[in-house]
Amino acid sequence: MGNRNHPAIGLRTFADFPAGTKVLLLQLHGSLTYWHDRDRHVKLPRDGLGDLGVWGAVRSRTTDLRPSVVLANHRDKARHVDQPPFKLAYSQFKKSLESSDRWLIVGYSFRDQPINQMISNVFLGKKEKPRVLVATYGNELTAEDIERTLGWGEEDPDSAEWLSICRTGANGLEETEEWRSFVGD
């Protein structure tokens, strides 16, 4: 890589997301297109990532750039997500959870401790529980797994008031009864 320059876009350093956006895509654990050196975090173009020579430069130690992704064990993950650029995404995720009365959760295993802790804290802090639709594929993820993650215990009323699970995956979700119920009220 040496002295070659590459097209890159600086990653956000503060929450300047468009106001009034109904959908916000946050890559909580980074992306292989996210790279950093000592001073900055950037996004490299996905289409040319293989052609830019960054992987070879990392292997040959001719660049200070490294991918910005969280690939850590459970113990270290909490420390990683409290650092840029992940901290901003987590902060925005928390704000979105707090301000929303409907949570659509797609393809999530409910096994990530930092995310589970945030979801649980926000859920338990809400007087009016959000309506939650979980889209998953198959029966491995149980309602009890979801309830436990959110902090809903056996002593609480039936979760059917706020929780729906679509087990046919995300493809065609908008055609399901669970979806119609989720968006209909």
Phi and psi in degrees as a GROMACS rama.xvg file:
@    title "Ramachandran Plot"
@    xaxis  label "Phi"
@    yaxis  label "Psi"
@TYPE xy
47.8897  -123.749  GLY-2
-95.939  8.51895  ASN-3
-68.1738  140.278  ARG-4
-97.9083  148.211  ASN-5
-129.078  145.234  HIS-6
-65.0123  130.195  PRO-7
-150.113  149.756  ALA-8
-114.613  128.895  ILE-9
-64.7009  137.558  GLY-10
-75.7673  152.172  LEU-11
-56.5222  143.554  ARG-12
-114.066  -6.02768  THR-13
-148.872  164.927  PHE-14
-80.5955  82.7511  ALA-15
-108.361  42.1347  ASP-16
-71.8527  150.41  PHE-17
-59.5281  133.568  PRO-18
-69.9769  146.733  ALA-19
76.1765  8.81038  GLY-20
-73.2571  128.95  THR-21
-81.9244  -27.3263  LYS-22
-123.918  132.121  VAL-23
-131.52  118.702  LEU-24
-92.2486  116.053  LEU-25
-117.339  124.641  LEU-26
-93.3836  85.5677  GLN-27
-58.6262  -30.6344  LEU-28
-114.167  21.0675  HIS-29
87.0588  -164.478  GLY-30
-159.234  153.94  SER-31
-67.0357  -9.89449  LEU-32
-89.2074  -8.48058  THR-33
-90.3248  127.088  TYR-34
-133.695  157.197  TRP-35
-145.761  155.999  HIS-36
-122.651  -157.781  ASP-37
-67.8862  -26.5601  ARG-38
-111.077  -19.9769  ASP-39
-151.925  160.635  ARG-40
-118.365  132.22  HIS-41
-133.955  164.061  VAL-42
-114.395  122.544  LYS-43
-90.9869  153.959  LEU-44
-65.8607  129.927  PRO-45
-63.2367  -43.5205  ARG-46
-59.7874  -34.626  ASP-47
-105.864  8.06407  GLY-48
-54.9375  -40.8829  LEU-49
-68.8366  -27.9675  GLY-50
-86.697  -11.2829  ASP-51
-78.689  -14.514  LEU-52
82.4711  8.4831  GLY-53
-66.9137  -36.341  VAL-54
-66.9889  -42.9322  TRP-55
-63.7675  -38.5597  GLY-56
-66.2155  -36.7615  ALA-57
-65.0463  -47.037  VAL-58
-62.1907  -38.6306  ARG-59
-88.4053  0.0794139  SER-60
59.0189  40.4206  ARG-61
-106.281  13.0157  THR-62
-143.286  151.881  THR-63
-90.4276  -6.19748  ASP-64
-70.2237  142.713  LEU-65
-140.812  150.498  ARG-66
-65.184  142.572  PRO-67
-101.903  83.0686  SER-68
-135.845  149.714  VAL-69
-95.2625  103.867  VAL-70
-124.606  76.8422  LEU-71
-132.406  161.446  ALA-72
-72.4609  170.654  ASN-73
-57.2691  -37.9703  HIS-74
-66.2047  -42.0097  ARG-75
-86.4806  -18.9132  ASP-76
-60.2367  -42.796  LYS-77
-59.1976  -36.5567  ALA-78
-69.2836  -42.1016  ARG-79
-62.8116  -44.6495  HIS-80
-74.8745  -5.37173  VAL-81
-94.4987  10.9516  ASP-82
-119.854  157.162  GLN-83
-63.1654  149.654  PRO-84
-87.1226  -1.56919  PRO-85
-69.0274  -34.6526  PHE-86
-57.9805  -41.0881  LYS-87
-63.9897  -44.0144  LEU-88
-63.8082  -43.1662  ALA-89
-63.6175  -41.2272  TYR-90
-62.1645  -44.4273  SER-91
-67.8857  -37.2726  GLN-92
-59.7185  -45.4475  PHE-93
-61.8166  -44.8612  LYS-94
-60.6825  -40.6849  LYS-95
-64.4951  -42.5648  SER-96
-61.675  -43.6901  LEU-97
-64.5676  -35.4377  GLU-98
-91.259  -4.76741  SER-99
-105.774  142.714  SER-100
-103.951  5.14525  ASP-101
-139.1  126.203  ARG-102
-117.032  119.199  TRP-103
-102.129  117.386  LEU-104
-116.744  116.004  ILE-105
-118.988  125.126  VAL-106
66.0367  27.7569  GLY-107
-105.269  135.587  TYR-108
-85.4365  -13.0241  SER-109
63.3759  37.5615  PHE-110
-118.804  4.37519  ARG-111
-99.3669  110.225  ASP-112
-58.5623  -48.0797  GLN-113
-60.6515  -38.8134  PRO-114
-70.3663  -45.8745  ILE-115
-57.1595  -43.1476  ASN-116
-62.9816  -42.032  GLN-117
-65.9815  -47.0914  MET-118
-58.9641  -45.6449  ILE-119
-62.7792  -47.3478  SER-120
-58.7908  -45.3343  ASN-121
-68.3356  -44.8124  VAL-122
-58.7452  -49.0477  PHE-123
-67.7113  -25.5393  LEU-124
-80.7103  -9.36301  GLY-125
-89.7748  126.207  LYS-126
-66.5299  -48.7368  LYS-127
-93.4984  114.486  GLU-128
-68.6647  139.648  LYS-129
-69.9495  154.482  PRO-130
-77.7223  129.442  ARG-131
-121.295  126.173  VAL-132
-116.802  120.86  LEU-133
-107.853  121.397  VAL-134
-102.642  117.629  ALA-135
-136.991  172.511  THR-136
-118.091  118.516  TYR-137
92.9439  -168.447  GLY-138
-109.858  5.88498  ASN-139
-62.4933  -43.9142  GLU-140
-80.6501  121.766  LEU-141
-100.048  160.48  THR-142
-59.7767  -36.8687  ALA-143
-64.1183  -37.4952  GLU-144
-60.1328  -45.4086  ASP-145
-66.6093  -47.4725  ILE-146
-58.4038  -45.1507  GLU-147
-61.9286  -43.2326  ARG-148
-60.2659  -40.9376  THR-149
-79.1443  -8.82108  LEU-150
90.5987  14.2774  GLY-151
-85.2766  118.814  TRP-152
-103.207  175.428  GLY-153
-61.5325  -27.1572  GLU-154
-77.343  -11.4159  GLU-155
-84.143  159.647  ASP-156
-64.7365  170.737  PRO-157
-55.4771  131.423  ASP-158
-73.4321  -8.09703  SER-159
-59.0324  -20.2447  ALA-160
-64.1206  -30.3882  GLU-161
-129.223  -15.6595  TRP-162
-111.237  129.61  LEU-163
-128.674  145.246  SER-164
-127.89  124.452  ILE-165
-102.829  119.171  CYS-166
-99.2618  10.7382  ARG-167
-101.226  10.2073  THR-168
85.2804  -174.825  GLY-169
-81.2875  -28.8268  ALA-170
-67.1497  117.746  ASN-171
82.9873  9.06884  GLY-172
-52.8326  -39.2958  LEU-173
-66.6827  -10.2031  GLU-174
-97.7994  1.33245  GLU-175
-93.1722  159.931  THR-176
-64.2603  -36.3622  GLU-177
-60.9162  -41.2762  GLU-178
-65.3764  -47.0458  TRP-179
-60.4865  -39.571  ARG-180
-67.137  -39.4085  SER-181
-63.9771  -43.5453  PHE-182
-92.5124  -12.3166  VAL-183
-78.3106  -27.8654  GLY-184
